[in-house]
């Protein structure tokens, strides 16, 4: 059986003249190990 996908929203950060969309590693690890789902990062576009 395949793991269900779950969306993880990202934060926007500025670093070295780049804009990064990122999520805390703990969120991703919890989704994989505790919840048994596969996390997919969703960029934070918008206002």
Phi and psi in radians as a Rosetta constraint file:
Dihedral C 1 N 2 CA 2 C 2 CIRCULARHARMONIC -1.424 0.35
Dihedral N 2 CA 2 C 2 N 3 CIRCULARHARMONIC 2.627 0.35
Dihedral C 2 N 3 CA 3 C 3 CIRCULARHARMONIC -1.290 0.35
Dihedral N 3 CA 3 C 3 N 4 CIRCULARHARMONIC 2.449 0.35
Dihedral C 3 N 4 CA 4 C 4 CIRCULARHARMONIC -1.191 0.35
Dihedral N 4 CA 4 C 4 N 5 CIRCULARHARMONIC 2.632 0.35
Dihedral C 4 N 5 CA 5 C 5 CIRCULARHARMONIC -1.510 0.35
Dihedral N 5 CA 5 C 5 N 6 CIRCULARHARMONIC 2.520 0.35
Dihedral C 5 N 6 CA 6 C 6 CIRCULARHARMONIC -2.345 0.35
Dihedral N 6 CA 6 C 6 N 7 CIRCULARHARMONIC 2.372 0.35
Dihedral C 6 N 7 CA 7 C 7 CIRCULARHARMONIC -1.434 0.35
Dihedral N 7 CA 7 C 7 N 8 CIRCULARHARMONIC 2.305 0.35
Dihedral C 7 N 8 CA 8 C 8 CIRCULARHARMONIC -2.026 0.35
Dihedral N 8 CA 8 C 8 N 9 CIRCULARHARMONIC 2.054 0.35
Dihedral C 8 N 9 CA 9 C 9 CIRCULARHARMONIC -1.294 0.35
Dihedral N 9 CA 9 C 9 N 10 CIRCULARHARMONIC 2.609 0.35
Dihedral C 9 N 10 CA 10 C 10 CIRCULARHARMONIC -1.866 0.35
Dihedral N 10 CA 10 C 10 N 11 CIRCULARHARMONIC 2.806 0.35
Dihedral C 10 N 11 CA 11 C 11 CIRCULARHARMONIC -1.725 0.35
Dihedral N 11 CA 11 C 11 N 12 CIRCULARHARMONIC 2.769 0.35
Dihedral C 11 N 12 CA 12 C 12 CIRCULARHARMONIC -1.851 0.35
Dihedral N 12 CA 12 C 12 N 13 CIRCULARHARMONIC 2.269 0.35
Dihedral C 12 N 13 CA 13 C 13 CIRCULARHARMONIC -2.328 0.35
Dihedral N 13 CA 13 C 13 N 14 CIRCULARHARMONIC 2.562 0.35
Dihedral C 13 N 14 CA 14 C 14 CIRCULARHARMONIC -1.746 0.35
Dihedral N 14 CA 14 C 14 N 15 CIRCULARHARMONIC 2.267 0.35
Dihedral C 14 N 15 CA 15 C 15 CIRCULARHARMONIC -2.695 0.35
Dihedral N 15 CA 15 C 15 N 16 CIRCULARHARMONIC 2.196 0.35
Dihedral C 15 N 16 CA 16 C 16 CIRCULARHARMONIC 0.887 0.35
Dihedral N 16 CA 16 C 16 N 17 CIRCULARHARMONIC 0.844 0.35
Dihedral C 16 N 17 CA 17 C 17 CIRCULARHARMONIC 1.104 0.35
Dihedral N 17 CA 17 C 17 N 18 CIRCULARHARMONIC 0.371 0.35
Dihedral C 17 N 18 CA 18 C 18 CIRCULARHARMONIC -2.180 0.35
Dihedral N 18 CA 18 C 18 N 19 CIRCULARHARMONIC 2.651 0.35
Dihedral C 18 N 19 CA 19 C 19 CIRCULARHARMONIC -1.760 0.35
Dihedral N 19 CA 19 C 19 N 20 CIRCULARHARMONIC 2.159 0.35
Dihedral C 19 N 20 CA 20 C 20 CIRCULARHARMONIC -1.951 0.35
Dihedral N 20 CA 20 C 20 N 21 CIRCULARHARMONIC 2.480 0.35
Dihedral C 20 N 21 CA 21 C 21 CIRCULARHARMONIC -1.906 0.35
Dihedral N 21 CA 21 C 21 N 22 CIRCULARHARMONIC 2.054 0.35
Dihedral C 21 N 22 CA 22 C 22 CIRCULARHARMONIC -2.518 0.35
Dihedral N 22 CA 22 C 22 N 23 CIRCULARHARMONIC 2.808 0.35
Dihedral C 22 N 23 CA 23 C 23 CIRCULARHARMONIC -2.317 0.35
Dihedral N 23 CA 23 C 23 N 24 CIRCULARHARMONIC 2.625 0.35
Dihedral C 23 N 24 CA 24 C 24 CIRCULARHARMONIC -1.061 0.35
Dihedral N 24 CA 24 C 24 N 25 CIRCULARHARMONIC 2.408 0.35
Dihedral C 24 N 25 CA 25 C 25 CIRCULARHARMONIC -1.026 0.35
Dihedral N 25 CA 25 C 25 N 26 CIRCULARHARMONIC -0.582 0.35
Dihedral C 25 N 26 CA 26 C 26 CIRCULARHARMONIC -1.052 0.35
Dihedral N 26 CA 26 C 26 N 27 CIRCULARHARMONIC -0.629 0.35
Dihedral C 26 N 27 CA 27 C 27 CIRCULARHARMONIC -1.104 0.35
Dihedral N 27 CA 27 C 27 N 28 CIRCULARHARMONIC -0.762 0.35
Dihedral C 27 N 28 CA 28 C 28 CIRCULARHARMONIC -1.192 0.35
Dihedral N 28 CA 28 C 28 N 29 CIRCULARHARMONIC -0.748 0.35
Dihedral C 28 N 29 CA 29 C 29 CIRCULARHARMONIC -1.116 0.35
Dihedral N 29 CA 29 C 29 N 30 CIRCULARHARMONIC -0.686 0.35
Dihedral C 29 N 30 CA 30 C 30 CIRCULARHARMONIC -1.130 0.35
Dihedral N 30 CA 30 C 30 N 31 CIRCULARHARMONIC -0.707 0.35
Dihedral C 30 N 31 CA 31 C 31 CIRCULARHARMONIC -1.088 0.35
Dihedral N 31 CA 31 C 31 N 32 CIRCULARHARMONIC -0.760 0.35
Dihedral C 31 N 32 CA 32 C 32 CIRCULARHARMONIC -1.216 0.35
Dihedral N 32 CA 32 C 32 N 33 CIRCULARHARMONIC -0.880 0.35
Dihedral C 32 N 33 CA 33 C 33 CIRCULARHARMONIC -1.521 0.35
Dihedral N 33 CA 33 C 33 N 34 CIRCULARHARMONIC -0.836 0.35
Dihedral C 33 N 34 CA 34 C 34 CIRCULARHARMONIC -1.428 0.35
Dihedral N 34 CA 34 C 34 N 35 CIRCULARHARMONIC -0.763 0.35
Dihedral C 34 N 35 CA 35 C 35 CIRCULARHARMONIC -1.602 0.35
Dihedral N 35 CA 35 C 35 N 36 CIRCULARHARMONIC -0.334 0.35
Dihedral C 35 N 36 CA 36 C 36 CIRCULARHARMONIC 1.251 0.35
Dihedral N 36 CA 36 C 36 N 37 CIRCULARHARMONIC 0.450 0.35
Dihedral C 36 N 37 CA 37 C 37 CIRCULARHARMONIC -2.000 0.35
Dihedral N 37 CA 37 C 37 N 38 CIRCULARHARMONIC 2.901 0.35
Dihedral C 37 N 38 CA 38 C 38 CIRCULARHARMONIC -1.815 0.35
Dihedral N 38 CA 38 C 38 N 39 CIRCULARHARMONIC 2.025 0.35
Dihedral C 38 N 39 CA 39 C 39 CIRCULARHARMONIC -1.341 0.35
Dihedral N 39 CA 39 C 39 N 40 CIRCULARHARMONIC 2.452 0.35
Dihedral C 39 N 40 CA 40 C 40 CIRCULARHARMONIC -2.183 0.35
Dihedral N 40 CA 40 C 40 N 41 CIRCULARHARMONIC 2.167 0.35
Dihedral C 40 N 41 CA 41 C 41 CIRCULARHARMONIC -1.363 0.35
Dihedral N 41 CA 41 C 41 N 42 CIRCULARHARMONIC 2.351 0.35
Dihedral C 41 N 42 CA 42 C 42 CIRCULARHARMONIC -1.976 0.35
Dihedral N 42 CA 42 C 42 N 43 CIRCULARHARMONIC 2.075 0.35
Dihedral C 42 N 43 CA 43 C 43 CIRCULARHARMONIC -1.083 0.35
Dihedral N 43 CA 43 C 43 N 44 CIRCULARHARMONIC 2.631 0.35
Dihedral C 43 N 44 CA 44 C 44 CIRCULARHARMONIC -1.680 0.35
Dihedral N 44 CA 44 C 44 N 45 CIRCULARHARMONIC 1.252 0.35
Dihedral C 44 N 45 CA 45 C 45 CIRCULARHARMONIC -1.512 0.35
Dihedral N 45 CA 45 C 45 N 46 CIRCULARHARMONIC 2.591 0.35
Dihedral C 45 N 46 CA 46 C 46 CIRCULARHARMONIC 2.215 0.35
Dihedral N 46 CA 46 C 46 N 47 CIRCULARHARMONIC -2.972 0.35
